[in-house]
Amino acid sequence: MNNSQQTKEPQDQVLFSVDAETFRQFCELLDAPSKDNPGLARLMKLTPPWSKAADIKGAGETM
């Protein structure tokens, strides 16, 4: 099979198979409320370096 005949698969997706119980547990994790994550909250308040050049400030920052 040459390159033009190959199936084009998305490069950013992975297919994996699990049994019904594992899938149920996975769905429970997705549906559960998020846990408090102070480190993530702090990170999200920072101004990204690419915004500093444009003088865009983060939620909790002063320049």
SELONU-542705 format. One record per atom (N, C-alpha, C, O): residue in one letter; residue number from 1; x, y, z. Coordinates in steps of 0.001 Angstrom, whole numbers. Layout:
<atoms>
@aa=a	i=NUM	u=X	v=Y	w=Z
...
</atoms>
This chain:
<atoms>
@aa=m	i=1	u=855	v=-1182	w=0
@aa=m	i=1	u=0	v=0	w=0
@aa=m	i=1	u=896	v=1238	w=0
@aa=m	i=1	u=1789	v=1350	w=840
@aa=n	i=2	u=673	v=2155	w=-917
@aa=n	i=2	u=1490	v=3365	w=-944
@aa=n	i=2	u=846	v=4453	w=-86
@aa=n	i=2	u=-238	v=4266	w=466
@aa=n	i=3	u=1531	v=5584	w=17
@aa=n	i=3	u=1068	v=6658	w=900
@aa=n	i=3	u=-316	v=7177	w=547
@aa=n	i=3	u=-1082	v=7522	w=1447
@aa=s	i=4	u=-660	v=7245	w=-735
@aa=s	i=4	u=-1963	v=7777	w=-1115
@aa=s	i=4	u=-3102	v=6817	w=-792
@aa=s	i=4	u=-4259	v=7235	w=-743
@aa=q	i=5	u=-2796	v=5530	w=-567
@aa=q	i=5	u=-3829	v=4541	w=-259
@aa=q	i=5	u=-4019	v=4334	w=1239
@aa=q	i=5	u=-4992	v=3704	w=1655
@aa=q	i=6	u=-3110	v=4850	w=2050
@aa=q	i=6	u=-3205	v=4642	w=3492
@aa=q	i=6	u=-4368	v=5442	w=4069
@aa=q	i=6	u=-4696	v=6530	w=3595
@aa=t	i=7	u=-4981	v=4873	w=5106
@aa=t	i=7	u=-6066	v=5556	w=5803
@aa=t	i=7	u=-5489	v=6726	w=6585
@aa=t	i=7	u=-4459	v=6594	w=7246
@aa=k	i=8	u=-6147	v=7852	w=6508
@aa=k	i=8	u=-5710	v=9032	w=7260
@aa=k	i=8	u=-6302	v=8957	w=8662
@aa=k	i=8	u=-7515	v=9084	w=8832
@aa=e	i=9	u=-5460	v=8753	w=9657
@aa=e	i=9	u=-5885	v=8689	w=11052
@aa=e	i=9	u=-5582	v=10018	w=11732
@aa=e	i=9	u=-4521	v=10597	w=11496
@aa=p	i=10	u=-6484	v=10512	w=12567
@aa=p	i=10	u=-6173	v=11728	w=13326
@aa=p	i=10	u=-4950	v=11489	w=14205
@aa=p	i=10	u=-4841	v=10449	w=14855
@aa=q	i=11	u=-4048	v=12434	w=14223
@aa=q	i=11	u=-2815	v=12278	w=14986
@aa=q	i=11	u=-2963	v=12682	w=16451
@aa=q	i=11	u=-2062	v=12434	w=17252
@aa=d	i=12	u=-4078	v=13296	w=16808
@aa=d	i=12	u=-4264	v=13757	w=18181
@aa=d	i=12	u=-5301	v=12934	w=18946
@aa=d	i=12	u=-5825	v=13385	w=19965
@aa=q	i=13	u=-5593	v=11749	w=18465
@aa=q	i=13	u=-6568	v=10894	w=19131
@aa=q	i=13	u=-5984	v=9510	w=19348
@aa=q	i=13	u=-5188	v=9024	w=18545
@aa=v	i=14	u=-6390	v=8879	w=20447
@aa=v	i=14	u=-5965	v=7523	w=20747
@aa=v	i=14	u=-7206	v=6719	w=21114
@aa=v	i=14	u=-8035	v=7175	w=21902
@aa=l	i=15	u=-7332	v=5556	w=20560
@aa=l	i=15	u=-8447	v=4669	w=20870
@aa=l	i=15	u=-7954	v=3605	w=21835
@aa=l	i=15	u=-6942	v=2952	w=21578
@aa=f	i=16	u=-8657	v=3425	w=22939
@aa=f	i=16	u=-8335	v=2345	w=23851
@aa=f	i=16	u=-9623	v=1694	w=24308
@aa=f	i=16	u=-10662	v=2346	w=24405
@aa=s	i=17	u=-9548	v=418	w=24583
@aa=s	i=17	u=-10730	v=-343	w=24989
@aa=s	i=17	u=-10612	v=-729	w=26453
@aa=s	i=17	u=-9544	v=-1124	w=26921
@aa=v	i=18	u=-11724	v=-609	w=27168
@aa=v	i=18	u=-11769	v=-1006	w=28571
@aa=v	i=18	u=-13064	v=-1775	w=28818
@aa=v	i=18	u=-14008	v=-1703	w=28031
@aa=d	i=19	u=-13086	v=-2509	w=29922
@aa=d	i=19	u=-14305	v=-3239	w=30250
@aa=d	i=19	u=-15346	v=-2273	w=30823
@aa=d	i=19	u=-15033	v=-1117	w=31106
@aa=a	i=20	u=-16554	v=-2739	w=30988
@aa=a	i=20	u=-17675	v=-1891	w=31408
@aa=a	i=20	u=-17431	v=-1253	w=32778
@aa=a	i=20	u=-17754	v=-82	w=32978
@aa=e	i=21	u=-16870	v=-2004	w=33716
@aa=e	i=21	u=-16632	v=-1465	w=35061
@aa=e	i=21	u=-15588	v=-346	w=35028
@aa=e	i=21	u=-15764	v=680	w=35684
@aa=t	i=22	u=-14532	v=-531	w=34288
@aa=t	i=22	u=-13496	v=498	w=34173
@aa=t	i=22	u=-14064	v=1749	w=33515
@aa=t	i=22	u=-13750	v=2867	w=33923
@aa=f	i=23	u=-14900	v=1561	w=32496
@aa=f	i=23	u=-15530	v=2704	w=31832
@aa=f	i=23	u=-16462	v=3439	w=32786
@aa=f	i=23	u=-16517	v=4669	w=32766
@aa=r	i=24	u=-17193	v=2710	w=33618
@aa=r	i=24	u=-18082	v=3332	w=34606
@aa=r	i=24	u=-17266	v=4186	w=35577
@aa=r	i=24	u=-17648	v=5313	w=35892
@aa=q	i=25	u=-16140	v=3644	w=36051
@aa=q	i=25	u=-15280	v=4391	w=36970
@aa=q	i=25	u=-14709	v=5641	w=36300
@aa=q	i=25	u=-14623	v=6702	w=36918
@aa=f	i=26	u=-14327	v=5507	w=35049
@aa=f	i=26	u=-13804	v=6631	w=34282
@aa=f	i=26	u=-14859	v=7741	w=34169
@aa=f	i=26	u=-14554	v=8917	w=34362
@aa=c	i=27	u=-16083	v=7359	w=33859
@aa=c	i=27	u=-17170	v=8333	w=33749
@aa=c	i=27	u=-17452	v=9013	w=35081
@aa=c	i=27	u=-17754	v=10206	w=35113
@aa=e	i=28	u=-17358	v=8271	w=36179
@aa=e	i=28	u=-17550	v=8863	w=37501
@aa=e	i=28	u=-16503	v=9937	w=37770
@aa=e	i=28	u=-16816	v=10999	w=38308
@aa=l	i=29	u=-15257	v=9655	w=37392
@aa=l	i=29	u=-14187	v=10635	w=37579
@aa=l	i=29	u=-14441	v=11896	w=36744
@aa=l	i=29	u=-14211	v=13011	w=37213
@aa=l	i=30	u=-14906	v=11720	w=35530
@aa=l	i=30	u=-15185	v=12875	w=34673
@aa=l	i=30	u=-16356	v=13697	w=35207
@aa=l	i=30	u=-16356	v=14923	w=35103
@aa=d	i=31	u=-17340	v=13028	w=35773
@aa=d	i=31	u=-18542	v=13706	w=36249
@aa=d	i=31	u=-18384	v=14307	w=37647
@aa=d	i=31	u=-19192	v=15143	w=38054
@aa=a	i=32	u=-17360	v=13893	w=38380
@aa=a	i=32	u=-17162	v=14369	w=39752
@aa=a	i=32	u=-16795	v=15851	w=39739
@aa=a	i=32	u=-16157	v=16325	w=38799
@aa=p	i=33	u=-17195	v=16579	w=40776
@aa=p	i=33	u=-16789	v=17986	w=40854
@aa=p	i=33	u=-15273	v=18086	w=40982
@aa=p	i=33	u=-14626	v=17196	w=41534
@aa=s	i=34	u=-14718	v=19169	w=40471
@aa=s	i=34	u=-13268	v=19335	w=40535
@aa=s	i=34	u=-12824	v=19583	w=41972
@aa=s	i=34	u=-13561	v=20147	w=42781
@aa=k	i=35	u=-11614	v=19152	w=42263
@aa=k	i=35	u=-11035	v=19366	w=43585
@aa=k	i=35	u=-10358	v=20722	w=43605
@aa=k	i=35	u=-9918	v=21225	w=42572
@aa=d	i=36	u=-10278	v=21311	w=44795
@aa=d	i=36	u=-9582	v=22579	w=44962
@aa=d	i=36	u=-8104	v=22370	w=44631
@aa=d	i=36	u=-7476	v=21440	w=45136
@aa=n	i=37	u=-7560	v=23230	w=43792
@aa=n	i=37	u=-6170	v=23117	w=43392
@aa=n	i=37	u=-5539	v=24509	w=43452
@aa=n	i=37	u=-5551	v=25239	w=42461
@aa=p	i=38	u=-4983	v=24881	w=44624
@aa=p	i=38	u=-4420	v=26228	w=44780
@aa=p	i=38	u=-3301	v=26528	w=43777
@aa=p	i=38	u=-3181	v=27657	w=43300
@aa=g	i=39	u=-2498	v=25539	w=43464
@aa=g	i=39	u=-1409	v=25753	w=42513
@aa=g	i=39	u=-1933	v=26113	w=41131
@aa=g	i=39	u=-1392	v=26999	w=40470
@aa=l	i=40	u=-2982	v=25431	w=40696
@aa=l	i=40	u=-3580	v=25730	w=39394
@aa=l	i=40	u=-4232	v=27110	w=39415
@aa=l	i=40	u=-4128	v=27858	w=38444
@aa=a	i=41	u=-4898	v=27449	w=40507
@aa=a	i=41	u=-5526	v=28769	w=40627
@aa=a	i=41	u=-4468	v=29863	w=40533
@aa=a	i=41	u=-4686	v=30869	w=39858
@aa=r	i=42	u=-3320	v=29685	w=41200
@aa=r	i=42	u=-2234	v=30659	w=41141
@aa=r	i=42	u=-1696	v=30763	w=39715
@aa=r	i=42	u=-1468	v=31861	w=39209
@aa=l	i=43	u=-1498	v=29619	w=39076
@aa=l	i=43	u=-968	v=29598	w=37717
@aa=l	i=43	u=-1888	v=30334	w=36744
@aa=l	i=43	u=-1421	v=31065	w=35871
@aa=m	i=44	u=-3189	v=30137	w=36899
@aa=m	i=44	u=-4141	v=30757	w=35979
@aa=m	i=44	u=-4222	v=32278	w=36148
@aa=m	i=44	u=-4702	v=32978	w=35256
@aa=k	i=45	u=-3754	v=32783	w=37287
@aa=k	i=45	u=-3756	v=34230	w=37519
@aa=k	i=45	u=-2533	v=34917	w=36929
@aa=k	i=45	u=-2520	v=36142	w=36805
@aa=l	i=46	u=-1504	v=34158	w=36562
@aa=l	i=46	u=-283	v=34748	w=36031
@aa=l	i=46	u=-461	v=35221	w=34597
@aa=l	i=46	u=-1270	v=34680	w=33842
@aa=t	i=47	u=289	v=36214	w=34245
@aa=t	i=47	u=295	v=36701	w=32871
@aa=t	i=47	u=1270	v=35848	w=32066
@aa=t	i=47	u=2435	v=35727	w=32444
@aa=p	i=48	u=818	v=35261	w=30972
@aa=p	i=48	u=1737	v=34471	w=30148
@aa=p	i=48	u=2793	v=35370	w=29506
@aa=p	i=48	u=2526	v=36537	w=29219
@aa=p	i=49	u=3984	v=34829	w=29282
@aa=p	i=49	u=5066	v=35653	w=28717
@aa=p	i=49	u=4687	v=36332	w=27404
@aa=p	i=49	u=5116	v=37459	w=27156
@aa=w	i=50	u=3895	v=35678	w=26558
@aa=w	i=50	u=3541	v=36283	w=25280
@aa=w	i=50	u=2594	v=37468	w=25457
@aa=w	i=50	u=2499	v=38316	w=24570
@aa=s	i=51	u=1891	v=37537	w=26593
@aa=s	i=51	u=1009	v=38675	w=26847
@aa=s	i=51	u=1773	v=39850	w=27448
@aa=s	i=51	u=1362	v=41001	w=27300
@aa=k	i=52	u=2876	v=39566	w=28120
@aa=k	i=52	u=3658	v=40649	w=28724
@aa=k	i=52	u=4171	v=41596	w=27649
@aa=k	i=52	u=4232	v=42807	w=27861
@aa=a	i=53	u=4537	v=41049	w=26503
@aa=a	i=53	u=5021	v=41903	w=25411
@aa=a	i=53	u=3916	v=42830	w=24921
@aa=a	i=53	u=4199	v=43926	w=24436
@aa=a	i=54	u=2666	v=42406	w=25042
@aa=a	i=54	u=1528	v=43215	w=24612
@aa=a	i=54	u=962	v=44044	w=25768
@aa=a	i=54	u=-47	v=44729	w=25601
@aa=d	i=55	u=1610	v=43984	w=26949
@aa=d	i=55	u=1195	v=44717	w=28149
@aa=d	i=55	u=-217	v=44315	w=28597
@aa=d	i=55	u=-1017	v=45168	w=28981
@aa=i	i=56	u=-515	v=43018	w=28547
@aa=i	i=56	u=-1782	v=42489	w=29039
@aa=i	i=56	u=-1537	v=41886	w=30407
@aa=i	i=56	u=-678	v=41015	w=30547
@aa=k	i=57	u=-2271	v=42327	w=31424
@aa=k	i=57	u=-2054	v=41868	w=32782
@aa=k	i=57	u=-2969	v=40686	w=33114
@aa=k	i=57	u=-4082	v=40587	w=32596
@aa=g	i=58	u=-2481	v=39780	w=33996
@aa=g	i=58	u=-3278	v=38672	w=34492
@aa=g	i=58	u=-4255	v=39161	w=35538
@aa=g	i=58	u=-4225	v=40332	w=35916
@aa=a	i=59	u=-5120	v=38280	w=36011
@aa=a	i=59	u=-6186	v=38633	w=36940
@aa=a	i=59	u=-5669	v=39226	w=38253
@aa=a	i=59	u=-6275	v=40153	w=38790
@aa=g	i=60	u=-4550	v=38699	w=38778
@aa=g	i=60	u=-4083	v=39165	w=40076
@aa=g	i=60	u=-2740	v=39864	w=40021
@aa=g	i=60	u=-2050	v=39935	w=41038
@aa=e	i=61	u=-2348	v=40379	w=38879
@aa=e	i=61	u=-1013	v=40952	w=38726
@aa=e	i=61	u=-1047	v=42442	w=38445
@aa=e	i=61	u=-1996	v=42972	w=37867
@aa=t	i=62	u=7	v=43092	w=38868
@aa=t	i=62	u=255	v=44470	w=38472
@aa=t	i=62	u=1652	v=44492	w=37872
@aa=t	i=62	u=2524	v=43736	w=38299
@aa=m	i=63	u=1861	v=45325	w=36919
@aa=m	i=63	u=3183	v=45381	w=36261
@aa=m	i=63	u=3921	v=46624	w=36657
@aa=m	i=63	u=5045	v=46844	w=36207
</atoms>
